[in-house]
Amino acid sequence: MTPPRTEHRKGSRTRRAVVSAVLAVTLSAGGAAAWALDRFVIPHAQITNVSAYEASQAGTTTTSDTTNESAVVTDTSYTQGDTGVTISTVTTGSGDSTVTYYVADVVLSDATTLKSAFAQDTFGENITENTSDIAADNNAIFAINGDYYGFRDTGIVIRNGVVYRDEGARQGLAFYKDGTVKVYDETTTTAEQLVADGVWNTLSFGPSLLDNGEIASGIEDVEVDTNFGNHSIQGEQPRTAVGVIDENHLVFVVVDGRSPGYSAGVTMTGLAQIMKDLGATTAYNIDGGGSSTMYFNGSLVNNPLGENKERGTSDILYIAQ
């Protein structure tokens, strides 16, 4: 039996509940549950010291260079050369219907300024670390949680120009070195072809929220994974999304949730509307729930689950100082 993905279930269950459930089943069900424990709980490192591994790969270095330009940092903004990050907080509604979300408007001097990093500098399954810790390890000024690639063994995973996984399964998001960002069908291409076409990073989660600036149809019924218990991403939930305003101009949104009076969360359609209102023409949903985290200049920006407590994730997107 495959355990449920707790960030997409209503209520406040965390991945700890998954671990406990799997352990309990293991004791009573033998081999099948032991497989589930191994597949979804026990860490499996495939590449350690990813930083060194990426450095050894040809063509993965960034082309931007702002090291000689002084950075200007305030409580809500960062500027270095042509790269800028501006953080804002939005609160709507009242009472138990209050929704609080955080917006990072990001302009990049070069598309490769936006990087990815793995938990514990290791690629594999079930390897986690808090977003803020991964960010600090990589000298990030700004970061959000990634797609939690390590929960599944499918999807195309390209990070900082390096291929880590080539198992097309769903609608993905591709960040190109020329500053464009596109939603694509993973099952119609390969990681090798994407890299040849200039892809720098991919995310494998979804769904796509906007089609040519309009809210995509059917997004309330999308199944990110097809394992038992993974079907529901409906309802008001904490969420993270990436939006595209223009080439090298992105917007990142983290919506807090499951905290009546502070933030109830939003539906998938509600998230799409936020992205549309921000001016995005393309927008894409990534891992949510307790994983939804925004980090800036050494601190959490949002308040995950209203508890100021992060939940470990597999990866982040970030901008280094």
Secondary structure as GFF3:
##gff-version 3
##sequence-region A 1 321
A	DSSP	three_ten_helix	6	8	.	.	.	ID=ss1
A	DSSP	alpha_helix	15	29	.	.	.	ID=ss2
A	DSSP	alpha_helix	31	40	.	.	.	ID=ss3
A	DSSP	beta_strand	44	47	.	.	.	ID=ss4
A	DSSP	alpha_helix	50	55	.	.	.	ID=ss5
A	DSSP	beta_strand	72	73	.	.	.	ID=ss6
A	DSSP	beta_strand	77	80	.	.	.	ID=ss7
A	DSSP	beta_strand	83	92	.	.	.	ID=ss8
A	DSSP	three_ten_helix	95	97	.	.	.	ID=ss9
A	DSSP	beta_strand	99	107	.	.	.	ID=ss10
A	DSSP	three_ten_helix	111	113	.	.	.	ID=ss11
A	DSSP	beta_strand	114	118	.	.	.	ID=ss12
A	DSSP	three_ten_helix	119	121	.	.	.	ID=ss13
A	DSSP	beta_strand	123	125	.	.	.	ID=ss14
A	DSSP	alpha_helix	131	137	.	.	.	ID=ss15
A	DSSP	beta_strand	140	145	.	.	.	ID=ss16
A	DSSP	three_ten_helix	149	151	.	.	.	ID=ss17
A	DSSP	beta_strand	155	159	.	.	.	ID=ss18
A	DSSP	beta_strand	162	167	.	.	.	ID=ss19
A	DSSP	beta_strand	171	176	.	.	.	ID=ss20
A	DSSP	beta_strand	181	185	.	.	.	ID=ss21
A	DSSP	three_ten_helix	186	188	.	.	.	ID=ss22
A	DSSP	alpha_helix	191	196	.	.	.	ID=ss23
A	DSSP	beta_strand	199	204	.	.	.	ID=ss24
A	DSSP	beta_strand	210	211	.	.	.	ID=ss25
A	DSSP	beta_strand	214	215	.	.	.	ID=ss26
A	DSSP	three_ten_helix	219	221	.	.	.	ID=ss27
A	DSSP	beta_strand	239	246	.	.	.	ID=ss28
A	DSSP	beta_strand	249	255	.	.	.	ID=ss29
A	DSSP	alpha_helix	268	277	.	.	.	ID=ss30
A	DSSP	beta_strand	282	286	.	.	.	ID=ss31
A	DSSP	three_ten_helix	289	291	.	.	.	ID=ss32
A	DSSP	beta_strand	294	296	.	.	.	ID=ss33
A	DSSP	beta_strand	299	300	.	.	.	ID=ss34
A	DSSP	three_ten_helix	304	306	.	.	.	ID=ss35
A	DSSP	beta_strand	315	320	.	.	.	ID=ss36
###
